Amino acid sequence: MLTIDSDPIINPVNIGAHILNLISKDNNIALNIEDIYHHIAKELDISYEVFTFALDWLYAIEAIDMNDDGIITYASK
């Protein structure tokens, strides 16, 4: 995932950190995938494809969950 020649801005780890930071700040606001993408894309100027790679990574490491309404939250253990 991390290589010497990879762009640190569009790295899934960096984007994932921005996503987790956003959902922790907006704890009382329900954020779906599109809402999160628009916030993160403004900050980092990334494509939707790169954004979804970061979401996949966060889901794979069990950092986030999505409920039946499409709302992204921290994964509860």
Sequence and secondary structure as in RCSB ss.txt:
>XXXX:A:sequence
MLTIDSDPIINPVNIGAHILNLISKDNNIALNIEDIYHHIAKELDISYEVFTFALDWLYAIEAIDMNDDGIITYA
SK
>XXXX:A:secstr
   TTS STT HHHHHHHHHHHHHHTTTS  BHHHHHHHHHHHH   HHHHHHHHHHHHHTT EEE TT BEEE 
  
